[in-house]
Amino acid sequence: YYSHDDDYLEICRCYKAIYEIPPVKENPAQWIPVLRKICWYLVLSPHDPMQSSLLNSTLKDKNLSEIPNFKLLLKQLVTMEVIQMTSLWNAFMNEFENEKNLLGGSLGDKAAEDLKQRIIEHNILVVSKYYSRITVRRVAELLCLSIQ
């Protein structure tokens, strides 16, 4: 249901509930794929207080150190620094492509576009924190976007 509406945060919460089941949490073969999905859906979720809370609690999870690429991905989102989409995509493209099939059918291509939107959203939040006045040209330059 949530995947039909592209409600990434609710999908993430569903996977978080699965992750918290004791038999799943005790078996790395089961919790690693679930934790990977939690991370991807958190990254794809629009920024809001619930997403931020889940992001921080997931970062504190000791199991996340078993999948360091995903820990790095989440840390980039909580760090108030501009993320270069090209470098992020180059670093995580293979992970994303491998996960794409698990995201479900056509959602994979939509998720790639949503990932770009989330990175732009993050970067705008970062820019708004550091600048009280800025031209559109400078924002576009910082975010590696065209003015159009």
NORCOR-V681785 format. One record per residue. N is the residue number from 1. SS is DSSP state (H for helix, E for strand, - for the rest). NEAR is the number of other ideal C-beta (glycine too) atoms within 12 Angstrom. Layout:
BEGIN
n-><N | N>
ss-><SS | SS>
near-><NEAR | NEAR>
END
This chain:
BEGIN
n-><1 | 2 | 3 | 4 | 5 | 6 | 7 | 8 | 9 | 10 | 11 | 12 | 13 | 14 | 15 | 16 | 17 | 18 | 19 | 20 | 21 | 22 | 23 | 24 | 25 | 26 | 27 | 28 | 29 | 30 | 31 | 32 | 33 | 34 | 35 | 36 | 37 | 38 | 39 | 40 | 41 | 42 | 43 | 44 | 45 | 46 | 47 | 48 | 49 | 50 | 51 | 52 | 53 | 54 | 55 | 56 | 57 | 58 | 59 | 60 | 61 | 62 | 63 | 64 | 65 | 66 | 67 | 68 | 69 | 70 | 71 | 72 | 73 | 74 | 75 | 76 | 77 | 78 | 79 | 80 | 81 | 82 | 83 | 84 | 85 | 86 | 87 | 88 | 89 | 90 | 91 | 92 | 93 | 94 | 95 | 96 | 97 | 98 | 99 | 100 | 101 | 102 | 103 | 104 | 105 | 106 | 107 | 108 | 109 | 110 | 111 | 112 | 113 | 114 | 115 | 116 | 117 | 118 | 119 | 120 | 121 | 122 | 123 | 124 | 125 | 126 | 127 | 128 | 129 | 130 | 131 | 132 | 133 | 134 | 135 | 136 | 137 | 138 | 139 | 140 | 141 | 142 | 143 | 144 | 145 | 146 | 147 | 148>
ss-><- | - | - | - | - | - | - | H | H | H | H | H | H | H | H | H | H | H | H | - | - | H | H | H | H | H | - | H | H | H | H | H | H | H | H | H | H | H | H | H | H | H | H | H | - | - | - | - | H | H | H | H | H | H | H | H | H | H | H | - | - | H | H | H | H | H | - | H | H | H | H | H | H | H | H | H | H | H | - | - | - | - | - | - | H | H | H | H | H | H | H | H | H | H | H | H | H | H | H | H | H | H | H | - | - | - | H | H | H | H | H | H | H | H | H | H | H | H | H | H | H | H | H | H | H | H | H | H | H | H | - | - | - | - | - | H | H | H | H | H | H | H | - | - | - | - | - | ->
near-><9 | 20 | 25 | 13 | 12 | 25 | 22 | 36 | 31 | 25 | 33 | 36 | 25 | 22 | 33 | 31 | 17 | 22 | 32 | 21 | 16 | 11 | 13 | 22 | 21 | 13 | 15 | 15 | 13 | 20 | 28 | 23 | 24 | 35 | 37 | 35 | 37 | 41 | 41 | 40 | 43 | 43 | 44 | 41 | 38 | 29 | 28 | 18 | 12 | 20 | 33 | 21 | 20 | 34 | 37 | 18 | 22 | 39 | 27 | 16 | 27 | 14 | 27 | 29 | 18 | 18 | 27 | 16 | 27 | 35 | 24 | 23 | 37 | 37 | 25 | 30 | 38 | 27 | 18 | 17 | 20 | 28 | 35 | 21 | 26 | 15 | 16 | 30 | 20 | 12 | 19 | 30 | 18 | 12 | 26 | 31 | 18 | 17 | 32 | 24 | 16 | 22 | 32 | 21 | 13 | 15 | 27 | 23 | 18 | 21 | 31 | 26 | 18 | 27 | 37 | 26 | 24 | 33 | 34 | 27 | 25 | 37 | 33 | 26 | 26 | 26 | 27 | 19 | 15 | 17 | 17 | 7 | 10 | 18 | 12 | 17 | 13 | 15 | 23 | 18 | 16 | 23 | 29 | 20 | 23 | 10 | 12 | 6>
END
